[in-house]
């Protein structure tokens, strides 16, 4: 039994230890005075794995570095907390926190939230991958313009029980364009600086449907061009002619993109580059190979007089063997991964239309900002897709603001060539339709185009089982009605071992 003297000594020791601990607390640990909700931009998860994921938030309205508390629980009421601790939200990264979580059991849902002082974020839900799932439901989405429409399609993804969202580019738009009814305005000039791009991303995160989707489902993301500027490739601006000015703009845009996405902390590399090509393995069922078709791409062919994408005719440079969409390193990475493929379905998540597209401008006409501008690079990619280890290859894309279901031919120069893979291209989630001058009548000119719609926005719902991949093209009933619902526009299936669409 403790005596009075022992109790006094113990209390003194406890007080001393607390004093020493308090002395070691940094300014970032102290609860700041909060004038507004620091978690107004919500929460998100991404990079799903069998044993973990990445959790994201961005603390806003603070003057300096912060250290956020976090909790991860097995239940929504946070009665069974499995992880808790602190994560840095540095001012140099705009207050963004990227928490990489590992060591959790597979195939389980988890709930999470962040703390700062008395403020608590909304609750997010995510999940670890099952080690060997028998089915998988994914959403493929692209191209969401703030001004052109409400993001109501995300409500449909939540209602449909999507397990992960593949966002393949144009998450934000840097500019206004096109004629038609706008539902809201950017309220700011085109972004050029880091603060400008941070503000544009933050604006997007105030959309209630987008915020709810990030809180409900993990996102797997990769950028396209509008996250920086239209039709840029590599070190070449699509709009900004001065190279120094463009690289300054690109660096700012890439950092802001990283700060607002649930990416691993290691995704941001020295020199401001982002490591966005990577793989996700859903056991033996499916591998998703995520590609980056902007950062390493050669300049568009025959762009001597006009920057960016355009219709080119009689352009020998489209066959340039040295031209690349992925860059040599990423091409080798994709080929090596497919050579080791063990899953039944190989999904190639990239940014734009992959199949050959004969245009109304003539048999030699190509749109230079798609794979059509890089014929040799496409042939190399097809060679990788036809590795003996690849059982069912499906190319996924976006960018072109219209729905497409295409057969991928071994040789697009021969319409009778063997079908070696399938392609699913989602329409814009919220934007204007694709250019009618390029796309009208596409199926009649291109026998490998098995379905095309250029009149609706929405997303593609993908259901995978070992024997089949079901595609449901989900169209938004109205972009101007915030309560709009999605309807099934077209349903098709790809049977295992039989590439292409019936």
N, C-alpha and C positions, 0 to 999 in steps of 0.2 A: 504494500500500500504506500502511495506517495505521501510524503510529509509536506508540511507547509513550506519549508525551505526549498525542497525540490520543485514544488509548484512555482514558487517565485523565480527560481533559477531558470526553469523551463520557459516561463513567460518572457523573461528577459532575453533568452536566446532566440525565441520566436520573433520578438520585436526587432532584435538586431538583424536577423536574417531578412525580415521584410524591408528594413531600411536599406540593407545592402542591395536587395533586388530592385527596390525603387530607384536607387542611385544608378543602376545599370540600364534602366528603361530609357530609350532614346526618344527624341521628339516625335518620331514617326509612330511610336507606340501610344503616346498620350491621346486621349479622346479629344478631337478638335471641337471647337465651337461650330455648330452646323446651322447655317442660315437656311438651308434647303435640303431636300432628300439627296444624299450622295449617290443613291442607287437608282436615280431616275431613268437611267438608260437600261435598266433591267439586268438579267443574268443570261448566261448561255452555256451550253456544253458542246463538245466536239471531240474529234479524234478518238472514237470509241475503240476499245480493245477488250479482249476477254477478261483482263484484270483491272481495267480502269478507264480513264477518260480525262479530258481537260475541262476544267471549269473556268468561266470567265465572268468578270464584271468590270466596270470602269467607274471609279469613284470621281465624281465631278464636284466642282465648286470649292475645292480645297486649295490652300496656298502652297503646299509643299508635299513631300513624300508622306505616304500613309501606310500603315500596316493593318490590314483587314483581318478580322476574325472570320472563320468559316466553320460550318458544321455539315457533315454528310451523315444521313440517316437511312435506315432500312425502311422507315415508315414516314408518311407525310406529317404525322404529328410530332416527329422528332423525339419519340420516346426511346427509340433504339438507335443511339448515335454510334456510328462505326468509326468515324474520323472527326477530329476537330483540331484546330491550330490557327496559325497566322500565315498570311501571304502578303508579300510586298506589292504595293501599288505606287510605283515611283512617279514623281512629277515629270521626269524626263520621258516617260511613256504615257503621258496624259492621264495618269492615275489608273491605267489599265492593269488588271491582275490576271495572270495566266497560271492557274494551279494545275499541275500535272499530278494526277492521282494514280497510284499503282498498288497492286497487292490485294485487290478485292476479289471476291468469288465471281465466277462467270455466270452470265445469263440471269442477272438480277437487276431489278429496278432500284434506283437510289434517289433520294431527295436531298437537296442542298440549299444553303442560304449563306449570306455574308452579313457581317456586323461591322459597324464603325460607331463608337460611342453608343448612343441610345438608338441609332438608326439600324434597322434590319431590312435586308433586301426582300423582294418577293421570293417565294419558294420555287426552285426549279426542279424538274424531274429529268433524269437521264437513266442510262442502263449500261451495264457491261454486256459484251457480246456473249452469246452462247458458244461453247467450244465446238459443237457440231450441230448447228440448227438444221431442221428439216424444211423450214420455210423462212422467207424473208420478205418484208415489205419496205420498199424504198420510194422516195419521191424525187423526181428530177425536175429542177427548176432553174430559171435563168431570167435575166433582163427585167428588172423591176424599176420603173421610172416613177419617181415620187409624184410628179405633176400629172401623169397620164391616167392614173387609175388607183383605186383602193386595193390594198393587198389582201383582199378577202379570201383568196385561194388558200392562204395559210390555215384558215379555220377548217377548210375541208380536209387538209392533211392531218390536222389533229383529230378530227372526227373519224377519219379513215384508219386511225391507229398506225400511222407511219412510224417505222422504227428508226429511220435516219433520213435526213434530207441531203441530197447531193446538189449543192448550189454551184453551178459551173460557170458563173461569171456575170458581170454587169450587175453586181449587188447594189451599187449606187450608180447614178448618172451624174456626170460633171457638167452637163449642159442641158438647156432646153432645146427642143426641136420639134418640127412637124406642126401641122394645123389640126385643130380638133378641140373638143371640150377638155379643159384641164380641171381637175377636181381640187387642186391646191397648188401652191407656188413654192419654189425654193426660197424666195425672199432674200436672195443674196446673189452676187455675181458668180461666174464660174470660179471654182477654187483653184488657187495657184500655190499657196503656202501650206505649211503643216497645220496651222490653226484653221485655215479655210477647209481643208479636207477633214479635220477633226469635227468641225461644225456640220459638214455635210453628212458624215456618218452618224453623228449624234441626232441630227434631224430624223434620219431614217429610223433610228431606234425608238423614236417617240410614236411610231405607228403601232397601234395597240395589237393588231393582228400579227405583225412581224415579231413584236416583243413576246407575245404569247407563244408563238411557234418556237422561238429560241428557248423559252422556259420549259417547253413541253417535250422537245425532241433534240437529239444531237444533230449538229450540222457538220457536214464534210464540205469544205469550201475550196475554191480556186478562183483566181480573178481572170477577167478578160481585159478589154481595153478601156471601158468607160470608168473604171476605177481610177484611171489616170487621165487619158484623153483619147478621143475617138481614133481608132485604127493605128495606134502606135504599135511598133514592133521593136523589141530589143532596145537599142540605143537611139532609135529613130522615131521622132515625134510624128504623129499623124496630123497634127495641127501646128505645133510649135516648131518653126523652122530652125531657130537658133539652138544648136546642140547643147550649149551650156545651160541655157534657160530651161530646155526640156529636161535634162538630167536633174536639175534642181527641183523641177515640178514632180518628176517621177519619184525621186527620193522621198519627198514629202508625202506623196500619195501612198506609196508602199508602206511607209511607217504608220500612217493613219489606218490603213487597211489592217495591218497586224494588230494595232491597238484595239480594234473593234471586233476581231474574230477570235473564236475559241480554238486557237492554234497552240501547238506546243511552244514553250519559250524558245526552244532551239530553232524554230522556224525562221526567226530573224537572224540573218547572218551578217558578218562583217561587210562593210560597204553598203549596208542597207538592203541587200538582196534578200529574197524570201525563198525558202525551200518549200515548194508547194507540190512537187511531184512525189508521190508516196503511195503505199498500198494498205488496203484494209482487207483482212481475211475473215470471212464468216465460215470458218471451218472448211469442210470439203464441199460445201454448197456453192460458194461464190467468192471470188476475189475482185475487189474494185481497185483498178489501177488508175489513180488520179494523175492527169497530165497538166502541164503548164505550156500553153501554146502561144504565149506572148513574150515571155522574158528572154527566150533564146532564139527567137525566130529571125530569119533573114528578112530584109526589106522586101516589100511586095514587088513583083516583077513589073518591068516597064513603067515605073513610077517616076520617070525623069521629069515630066512636066507637071505632074499632079501628085500630091502626097496622099498616102493611105490607099484604101480600097477603091477599085474602079473596074468597069468593064474594059478588058483589054482584048484586042483582036490581032491575030498574026504575031503574037508575042512569043518568040523562041525561048525567052527566059523562063517560061513556065515549065520547061523541061530541063532546066539547069540542074545537073547532078549534085552540085555543091550547095544548092539552096536547101534550107531546112525549116521545118516548123518547130521541132522540138530541141534542136541543138544536138551535137554529136553525143554528148554525155547522157542526155535523157533518152535518146534513141537506143543507146547501148543498154541503159538501165531497163527500158521497156522490153527489149528483146531478151535480155537475160532473165527477167522475171517471167515472161511467157514461156521461155525454154524450161523453166522449173515449175510451171503451173501444175498444181495438184487438184484444184477445185473444178467442179463440173461446169461452172459458168465463169467466164472471164469478161468482166464489164470494164470498158475503157471509157472513163469519164473525162471528156475534154470539152473544148469550148464551142466549136462551130460545126458546120455541115461537112461531113467527111466524103460522102459519095460524089461521083462526077455529076455535074449538072449542066446539061445542054441548055443554052440560053436562047431566047427569041432573036437575039442580035446576030445569030449566025453560028455555023458549026465550029468555027475557030474562036468563038467568043468565050471568055472566062471571067468570073468575078475574082479579082486578084487577092482578096483578103480572106478567102476560104482555102481549103486544101486544094481546090482547083488551080490555085496559083503556084503550087509546089508539087508537080506531078511525080518527080523522082522521090521526094520525101514520102508521098503517099504510097508509092510502090514498095518502099522499104518498110513502111508500117504494115502493109498487107502481108508482106513476107513474114513479119513477126507474128501476125495474127494467125497464120497458117502453120505455125510450128506443130509438130506431131503431138506435143503435150497439150495443146489447146483443143478442148472438146467442143465448146460452144462460145464463140466470141461475139460480143454485142458492143458496138460503139455507141456511146451516149454523147449528145451534144445539145447546144442551144444557140444563142446569138442571133438567129435569122428571123425571130419574131413570127414563127409559123411552125405548125406541126408537120413532121415527116416520119414515115416508116419506109426504110429503104433496104434493098438487098445490096450487099457489098460483093462485087465481082472480083475474081482473081485478076482480070484484065479489063478495065473499063473501056479499052479501045476495041474490044470485041463483045458486042451485046449478047453473044451466045456463050460467053465465058462462064465458068462454074461459079455458083454462089458459094462464098466461103465464110461469110459473116452476116450479121444483121446490124441495122442502125436505127436508133430511136432518137429523134430530135424534138425537144420540147419547144413550145411556143413561149413568148414572153409571159411572165407572170402578170405584168401590168405595163403595157406600152402600146404604141401604134403597131399595126400589122406590117409584115414585110413588104418590100417594094413590089407592086404588081407588075411593073415593067420587067422584072427578072423572073418572077415566080408563077405568074398566071400561065396555065397550060403546061406546067412542069411535068405532070404525070404522062401526058401525051407524048412529050418529047423524050422522056427518059423511062424506058420500060422497067428499069430497076427501082423506080419510085413506086411503091405499092400503095401508099396513101399520102395525101398532102392536103392541108387546110391552111389557108392564109387569111382567115376571117375571124379567128377566135384567139383570145389569150387564155392562159391557164398553166397546167403542169402535167407531167406524165407520172402515173402511178404504176410502179413495177412490182409484181408479185412473182417471187421465184420459189420453185420447188425443184427437186432433182430432175423431174421429167419435163418441165415446161417453164417458160417465162411468159406471164400474162402482162400485156400492156393495156392500160386504160388511159386514154387521152382525156383529161378532165378540163372542160371549158368553163370559164367564168361567164355567168349569164349576163353580167353588165359590169363594166369597169367604173361607171359613174355612180353606181348604187352601193353604198358601203355595206348594205345587208345582202348583197348578191350571193347566190349559191353557185356551186359547181355542178355540172351535169356531165354524164359520160358522152363524149363526142364520137369516139370510136374505140372498139375493143378488138385486139388481135393477139395472137399467141405465136411463140416460137417454140417448136418442139425440139427437145434435146436430140442432138445428132442430125437435125435437119435445118441447116441455116437458112435464113430468109423468112419472108412472110407469105402465107398462103393467099 
